[in-house]
């Protein structure tokens, strides 16, 4: 009798674990290209292309910024992304649970944000508040991102920036988590000249996956599974 109970528990555990994504952690090199353009003292644009080697993640974004005050600006943003993963990408196909292949799936994301910053001695403190909408699945997200930048000067001109930013992602109409994703972004930028500023960065993102619609339909027990991704990358920033 005891053996049967133990066997039943083991089989149940195996069945449950096969229904649930595995906790994973990986590190990939990345490349980011940015083009900054200043139209006038109040209006700027930013075009960004990012690629993560070893995965299918890549995106192209366009942002238009308007300065309200020396310490505040607002912006609109459009991003075309490939390789994104969402809760509902965990599905059962041919009797096997797996993540959908998304490397060729393009998604359109629109956002608006308000950025507040304050210069104190050689430091810039900032807080960015963003609302994003993914038109591909109607997911809405509130993102709060505080940050700090320290500036090193040489001969009265900036020569090196060291920065750190931490983003919290609050799902507004999806996920069972209050904060479903967190991201640490830190790096250094070298002011080679007024037109070109290369840099190196490290980014760590932690995401919590909860039950997909398919999992709910098949009555999979509730789960919350962590996925961590690390990026070490090169950033090339151009100013015109």
N, C-alpha and C positions, 0 to 999 in steps of 0.2 A: 504493500500500500504506500509506504513512504517513498519507495523508488518511483512509483507512478506519479506521485505528487511532485517530486523533484524533477522528473522528466517533463511533466506538464509545465512547470515553471520555466524550465530551460527553453522549451519550445515557444512559450509565450514571449519570453525575453527576446529570443532570436527573431520572432515575427515582428515584434514591436520595433526592434532596432533596424530591421530592414525597411521599415516604413518611414524612417526618420533620417534626415540628412546627417552626414558625419561632421563633427567639428573639425575644421581644417585651418591650417596656417601655411602661408607661402610668401615668398619674397621674389620680386621681379624687378629688373632694371627698367627705367622709364625715361622718356624724352618729352620735354615740353617746349614748344615754340610759341613766343608771344610777340605780337606787333602792336605797339602803342602809337596812336596818332592823336595829336592835339589840334583841334579845329580852331579853337579860340580859348580865352581864359576860363571859360565855363564848360565847354563841351569837349569830351574826349571819347575815343573809341578804343576797343581792345579786341583783337582777334587771337584766339588761342587754339592750338592743335596739340593734343597730347596722345601719346602712344605708350602702352605698357608691353614690353617685350616678354614673350613667353606666355602671353594670354591674348584674348581677343578684344581686350578693352581699348577703345580709342574713341576720341570725340573731337568735334570741331565746334567752337562757340564764337559768337559775336555779341559784344556788349557795348552799349552806348550809355555814357555817363554825363550827368549834369550836376554842376556844383551849385548847391543852394547857399552855402556859406563856407568860409575857410575850413570849418570843422565838419561839414556835412555834405554828402552828395547822394543822389538817387541814381538808379540805373535800371535799365531793362536788359534782359539777356535771352538769347536763343541758343540752344545747344542741340546738335545732332550727335547721338551717342550710339555706339555699337558694343555688344558684349555685356550689357547690364543684366543683372540677375534680380529677380523679385520673388516674394513668397510663393506666388502662384506658378512659378516655373518648376516647382517640385511636383512631378506627376508620375502616375503609374502607366507604363506602356508595355504591352505584351507580358504582363505579369511581373514587371520589374520596376521598382521605384528609382527615378533618376532625375537629374536636372536637365531641362530642355537645353538644346544647343542654341546659343544666342549670338554667336559671333557675326552672323550676317543679318541679324535683326536690327534695323535702325529705329531709333526712338527720338521723337521731338519733344524737347523740354523747354518751357518758357518760364522766366522768372523775373521778379522785381525785387530790388533790395535797397535798403537805406543803410548808409555807412557813416558812423560817427567816429571821429578821431581827435586826439589831443596830443600836441607836442609838449613834452616836458624835458627840458635840458636836451640830452642827445637821444631821447627815446620817443617813440610814437606809440600811443595806446589807442586801440581801435575796437569797435564792436560793430559787426555787420549782421543785420537781420534780413533774411531772405525768405520769400515765399515762392516755391516752385510748383509748377503743374506739368506732369508728364501726360501729354496728349494721347500717348499710346495705350495707357491703362487708366487714365483719369486719376492717378495718385497725386495728392497734394501734400506738400511737405513744408514745414517751418524749420528754418535752419538758423541757429544762433552761433556766431563765430567770433569770440574775443581773440585778440592778438596783441603782440608787442614786437616792436622793431627797435633795435639799437643801431645807431649810426656812428661809424668811425670816420673822423675827418683827417685830412692831410692838406696843409696849406690853406685851410678855410673851406675846402671842398670835400664833399662826401667821397669816401673811397671804398668802404665795405659796409654792407648791411647784414646784420644777423637777426633772424626773425623766428617767431614761434606762434602758431595759431592752433586753436582747438575748436572743432565744430561739433555741435550737437544737433541731431536730426530728429525732429518730432513729427511722426506721421499724423496727418489730419483726418484721413478717411480710410486708412488701411493699417494692417499689422495689429498685433495684440500687445505690443510693447509701447510704453510711454516714450522712450527714446530707443529707436530701433537701430541707430547707427551713430558711432562716434569716430572722429578723425583727428589725429595729431599731424600737423604739417610744420616742419622746421627746416631751416636752411640758411645759406649764406649767398649773398650777391656781391659781385665785384664790379665796381664802376670803371670799366675799361676806358670808356669815353662817354660823351653825351648821347651817342647813338646806339652803343652796344654794351649790354650789361649781362654777362654770363653768370651762372650760379650752379650750386649743387644743393640738393634737397633730400630729405627723408620724410616719408609719409607712412603712417600706420593707421589702418582703418579696421574697426571692429563692427561687425554687423550681426544682429540677432534675427534668425529665421524662425517664423512661427507658422502654424498650420496653413497650408495652401487650401484653395477651394476643393481641389481633388481629394486632399487628405480629409477634409471635413465631410465630404460626400461619402467617403468610404469609412468614416468613423474611426480614423486613426487617433489615438490618444493625444491630447495636447502636448506640444513640445516647444522648447525654446533652445535653439542651437546656435552656437557662436561660430563665426567665420572671421579669421584675421588675415589681412593682406598687408604686406610691407612693400614699399617702393623706394628704391634708391635711384635718384635720377639726376639728369643734366637739364638745366633750364637755360635757354637762349632767348634773351629779351632784346628786342629792337625798338628804337624810339625814333619817330619821324614827325 
